[in-house]
Amino acid sequence: MKSMTGFGRAKREIENRIYQIEIKSVNHKYNDISIRMPRSFSYLEDKIKKQISSNMARGKVDIFLSFENYSQEGKQVIINQELVQEYIKQFNQIAEENHLKVTFPITELTKLPEVLTLKETEQDEEKIEKEVEEVLEEAITNFVQMREQEGNKIKEDLILRIEKIKQEVEKISEYSTRLVEEYVVKLEQRIKEILKTDVVDQARLAMEVVLYADKCSVEEELTRLRSHIVQFQDLLEEKKAVGKKIDFLIQEMNRETNTIGSKSGSLEITNLVINIKTELEDIREQVQNIE
């Protein structure tokens, strides 16, 4: 199980070229990837997105790629020689008019405006692509690792909560069975009080009990809840993305729990239903973080 929240970073220097990639993600219904990187790397955007998508099912992901090139490759120094000659000509003229001696190193000329231009040349795209892929792979590994760690923490919490729900379901089953038995005793006692006789029509009593039992029976709902709990536990062990499936199961479990609450007039069962709904709401919030 993986969380949709994660962060991964990788930095590497290769032949005086420094790459740094950061990946961070938050919750999202779908797979939404955005990349910020130098314009010269735009040809890599689709490949980077595919590489990220192959490691995650959903979430909003932001990728930041920075690049610093301290190598000679991809750079060309251009000297504006005509401009240099013009500077020298003007300096000599000033020196001649003012009877000055012209002595200055060539390096001083390079500091003059527009004498030197650093031009970016075409880089070896295949080499750059390979280096970016290596750094990206490292960043993705760290990113996925964090998502798995967060996912395992969520999984541990969900296991505890679904176990609590399972226990509450069994308590409801016990109370539900006892409810009919208590109803029989109370109904028989009530009939005796009203009719002032110890003789009770057992056939009529049985009919009333059947009607009551049918009206307040929650066995079908409990059976479906048990089935949903088993499915929930199975999904927790899946190796693929299960967030949407679990979210759907929670909705179904909520529906069955609401039906139990509306059918039962028992205070004990009502309290148990509230406990289950509280746990389901907490689970639903946690599930929003699951991939």
C-alpha positions as CSV (number, residue, x, y, z in Angstrom):
1,M,0.0,0.0,0.0
2,K,1.2,3.5,-0.9
3,S,0.3,6.9,0.3
4,M,-0.3,9.6,-2.3
5,T,1.9,11.9,-0.2
6,G,5.6,11.6,-0.8
7,F,8.9,13.4,-1.5
8,G,12.0,12.3,-3.3
9,R,15.3,14.1,-4.2
10,A,18.4,13.2,-6.1
11,K,21.5,15.3,-6.9
12,R,24.4,14.2,-9.0
13,E,27.5,15.8,-10.7
14,I,28.7,14.3,-13.9
15,E,31.7,15.8,-15.7
16,N,31.0,19.3,-14.1
17,R,27.3,19.1,-15.0
18,I,25.1,19.3,-11.9
19,Y,21.6,17.8,-12.0
20,Q,19.1,18.1,-9.2
21,I,15.6,16.6,-9.3
22,E,12.9,16.9,-6.6
23,I,9.6,15.1,-6.7
24,K,6.7,15.8,-4.4
25,S,3.1,14.6,-4.4
26,V,-0.2,15.2,-2.6
27,N,-3.7,13.7,-2.8
28,H,-5.6,13.8,-6.0
29,K,-8.4,11.8,-7.7
30,Y,-6.4,11.2,-10.8
31,N,-2.8,11.1,-12.0
32,D,-1.7,14.8,-12.5
33,I,1.9,15.5,-13.3
34,S,3.6,18.9,-13.8
35,I,7.2,19.5,-14.5
36,R,9.4,22.6,-14.1
37,M,12.8,22.4,-15.9
38,P,15.1,24.4,-18.2
39,R,13.6,25.1,-21.6
40,S,16.5,23.3,-23.3
41,F,15.2,20.1,-21.6
42,S,11.7,20.3,-22.9
43,Y,12.2,17.4,-25.2
44,L,12.4,15.2,-22.2
45,E,9.1,16.1,-20.7
46,D,7.0,13.2,-22.1
47,K,9.6,10.6,-21.2
48,I,9.8,12.0,-17.6
49,K,6.0,11.9,-17.2
50,K,5.9,8.3,-18.5
51,Q,8.7,7.3,-16.1
52,I,6.8,8.8,-13.2
53,S,3.4,7.4,-14.2
54,S,4.9,3.9,-14.3
55,N,5.6,4.2,-10.6
56,M,2.3,5.6,-9.4
57,A,-1.4,5.2,-10.0
58,R,-2.7,8.6,-8.9
59,G,-1.8,11.8,-7.1
60,K,-0.8,15.3,-7.9
61,V,2.9,15.3,-8.6
62,D,5.3,18.3,-9.0
63,I,8.7,17.7,-10.5
64,F,11.5,20.2,-10.3
65,L,14.6,19.7,-12.4
66,S,17.5,22.1,-12.2
67,F,20.7,22.0,-14.2
68,E,24.1,23.8,-13.9
69,N,26.7,23.3,-16.6
70,Y,30.3,24.1,-15.5
71,S,31.8,22.1,-18.3
72,Q,33.0,23.4,-21.6
73,E,30.6,21.2,-23.5
74,G,27.5,23.1,-24.7
75,K,29.2,26.5,-24.4
76,Q,31.1,28.8,-26.8
77,V,32.9,32.0,-26.1
78,I,32.6,34.6,-28.9
79,I,34.8,37.7,-29.0
80,N,33.5,40.7,-30.9
81,Q,36.8,41.5,-32.6
82,E,35.5,44.4,-34.6
83,L,34.3,46.1,-31.4
84,V,37.7,45.4,-29.7
85,Q,39.5,47.1,-32.6
86,E,37.2,50.1,-32.3
87,Y,37.9,50.3,-28.5
88,I,41.7,50.2,-29.2
89,K,41.3,52.8,-31.9
90,Q,39.5,55.2,-29.6
91,F,41.8,54.6,-26.7
92,N,44.9,55.3,-28.9
93,Q,43.3,58.5,-30.2
94,I,42.6,59.8,-26.7
95,A,46.1,58.9,-25.7
96,E,47.6,60.7,-28.7
97,E,45.6,63.8,-28.2
98,N,46.5,64.0,-24.5
99,H,50.1,62.8,-24.8
100,L,49.4,59.7,-22.8
101,K,51.0,56.3,-22.9
102,V,48.6,53.5,-23.6
103,T,49.4,50.4,-21.5
104,F,46.7,48.0,-20.5
105,P,46.5,44.2,-20.4
106,I,44.3,42.4,-22.9
107,T,42.2,41.0,-20.1
108,E,41.0,44.6,-19.4
109,L,39.5,44.6,-22.9
110,T,37.4,41.6,-22.1
111,K,35.7,43.6,-19.3
112,L,34.4,46.2,-21.7
113,P,30.7,46.1,-22.7
114,E,29.7,43.5,-25.3
115,V,33.2,42.3,-26.0
116,L,32.6,38.8,-24.8
117,T,29.5,36.7,-25.4
118,L,28.9,33.3,-23.9
119,K,26.8,31.3,-26.4
120,E,24.9,28.2,-25.6
121,T,25.5,25.6,-28.3
122,E,23.7,22.4,-29.0
123,Q,24.4,19.8,-26.4
124,D,24.6,16.0,-26.8
125,E,20.9,15.3,-26.3
126,E,21.5,11.5,-25.9
127,K,24.1,12.0,-23.2
128,I,21.9,14.6,-21.4
129,E,18.9,12.3,-21.6
130,K,20.8,9.3,-20.2
131,E,22.2,11.4,-17.3
132,V,18.8,12.9,-16.5
133,E,17.3,9.4,-16.5
134,E,19.8,8.1,-14.0
135,V,19.2,11.0,-11.6
136,L,15.4,10.7,-12.1
137,E,15.6,7.0,-11.3
138,E,17.3,7.7,-8.0
139,A,14.8,10.5,-7.1
140,I,11.8,8.1,-8.0
141,T,13.3,5.4,-5.8
142,N,13.4,7.8,-2.8
143,F,10.0,9.1,-3.7
144,V,8.3,5.7,-3.9
145,Q,10.1,4.5,-0.7
146,M,8.6,7.4,1.3
147,R,5.1,6.7,-0.2
148,E,5.4,3.1,0.9
149,Q,6.5,4.0,4.4
150,E,3.5,6.4,4.7
151,G,1.3,3.8,3.2
152,N,2.4,1.1,5.7
153,K,1.5,3.5,8.6
154,I,-1.9,4.1,7.2
155,K,-2.4,0.3,6.6
156,E,-1.6,-0.4,10.3
157,D,-4.2,2.1,11.4
158,L,-6.8,0.7,9.0
159,I,-6.2,-2.8,10.3
160,L,-6.9,-1.7,13.8
161,R,-10.0,0.2,12.8
162,I,-11.6,-2.5,10.7
163,E,-11.0,-4.9,13.6
164,K,-12.9,-2.6,15.9
165,I,-15.8,-2.5,13.4
166,K,-15.7,-6.3,13.1
167,Q,-16.1,-6.6,16.9
168,E,-18.9,-4.1,16.9
169,V,-20.7,-6.1,14.2
170,E,-20.5,-9.3,16.3
171,K,-21.9,-7.4,19.3
172,I,-24.8,-6.1,17.2
173,S,-25.5,-9.7,16.1
174,E,-25.6,-10.9,19.7
175,Y,-28.0,-8.0,20.7
176,S,-30.2,-8.6,17.7
177,T,-30.7,-12.2,18.6
178,R,-31.4,-11.4,22.2
179,L,-33.8,-8.6,21.2
180,V,-36.3,-11.1,19.8
181,E,-36.1,-13.3,22.9
182,E,-36.6,-10.3,25.1
183,Y,-39.6,-9.2,22.9
184,V,-41.3,-12.6,23.4
185,V,-41.0,-12.4,27.2
186,K,-42.2,-8.7,27.3
187,L,-45.1,-9.3,24.8
188,E,-46.3,-12.4,26.7
189,Q,-46.1,-10.6,30.0
190,R,-47.9,-7.5,28.5
191,I,-50.7,-9.7,27.2
192,K,-51.2,-11.3,30.6
193,E,-51.4,-7.9,32.2
194,I,-54.0,-6.6,29.7
195,L,-56.2,-9.7,29.5
196,K,-55.7,-10.4,33.3
197,T,-55.2,-14.1,32.5
198,D,-52.3,-16.6,32.5
199,V,-53.6,-18.2,29.3
200,V,-52.0,-16.8,26.1
201,D,-52.8,-17.7,22.6
202,Q,-49.5,-19.2,21.5
203,A,-50.3,-19.1,17.8
204,R,-51.1,-15.4,17.9
205,L,-48.0,-14.8,20.0
206,A,-45.9,-16.6,17.5
207,M,-47.4,-14.6,14.7
208,E,-46.6,-11.3,16.4
209,V,-43.1,-12.5,17.2
210,V,-42.5,-13.5,13.5
211,L,-43.8,-10.0,12.4
212,Y,-41.5,-8.3,14.9
213,A,-38.5,-10.4,14.1
214,D,-39.0,-9.7,10.3
215,K,-39.3,-6.0,10.9
216,C,-36.3,-5.6,13.1
217,S,-34.1,-8.3,11.6
218,V,-30.6,-7.1,10.5
219,E,-29.1,-10.4,9.6
220,E,-28.9,-9.6,5.9
221,E,-27.2,-6.3,6.6
222,L,-24.8,-8.0,9.1
223,T,-24.0,-10.7,6.5
224,R,-23.2,-8.0,3.9
225,L,-21.1,-6.1,6.4
226,R,-19.1,-9.2,7.3
227,S,-18.5,-9.7,3.6
228,H,-17.4,-6.1,3.1
229,I,-15.0,-6.5,6.1
230,V,-13.4,-9.6,4.5
231,Q,-13.0,-7.7,1.2
232,F,-11.5,-4.7,3.0
233,Q,-8.9,-6.9,4.7
234,D,-8.1,-8.6,1.4
235,L,-7.6,-5.2,-0.3
236,L,-5.2,-4.1,2.4
237,E,-2.8,-7.0,1.3
238,E,-3.0,-6.0,-2.4
239,K,0.2,-4.8,-4.1
240,K,-1.5,-2.5,-6.5
241,A,-3.5,0.7,-6.0
242,V,-6.6,0.1,-4.0
243,G,-7.7,3.5,-2.7
244,K,-10.8,3.8,-5.0
245,K,-12.0,0.3,-4.2
246,I,-11.7,0.8,-0.5
247,D,-13.5,4.1,-0.8
248,F,-16.4,2.4,-2.5
249,L,-16.4,-0.4,0.1
250,I,-16.7,2.3,2.9
251,Q,-19.7,3.8,1.2
252,E,-21.4,0.3,1.1
253,M,-20.5,-0.4,4.7
254,N,-22.0,3.0,5.7
255,R,-25.2,2.2,3.8
256,E,-25.6,-1.2,5.6
257,T,-24.8,0.4,9.0
258,N,-27.4,3.1,8.4
259,T,-30.0,0.5,7.6
260,I,-29.2,-1.4,10.8
261,G,-29.6,1.8,12.8
262,S,-33.0,2.6,11.3
263,K,-34.3,-0.9,11.8
264,S,-33.3,-1.4,15.4
265,G,-35.1,0.3,18.3
266,S,-32.4,-0.9,20.8
267,L,-30.3,1.7,22.5
268,E,-27.4,-0.7,22.7
269,I,-27.5,-1.4,19.0
270,T,-27.9,2.3,18.2
271,N,-24.7,3.1,20.3
272,L,-22.8,0.3,18.4
273,V,-24.0,1.8,15.1
274,I,-22.6,5.2,16.2
275,N,-19.3,3.5,17.0
276,I,-19.1,1.9,13.6
277,K,-20.0,5.1,11.8
278,T,-17.3,6.9,13.7
279,E,-14.7,4.4,12.7
280,L,-15.9,4.4,9.1
281,E,-15.6,8.1,8.9
282,D,-12.0,8.0,10.2
283,I,-11.2,5.2,7.7
284,R,-12.7,7.3,4.9
285,E,-10.4,10.2,5.8
286,Q,-7.4,7.9,5.8
287,V,-8.4,6.3,2.5
288,Q,-8.2,9.8,0.8
289,N,-4.4,9.5,1.3
290,I,-4.2,6.0,-0.3
291,E,-3.1,5.6,-3.9
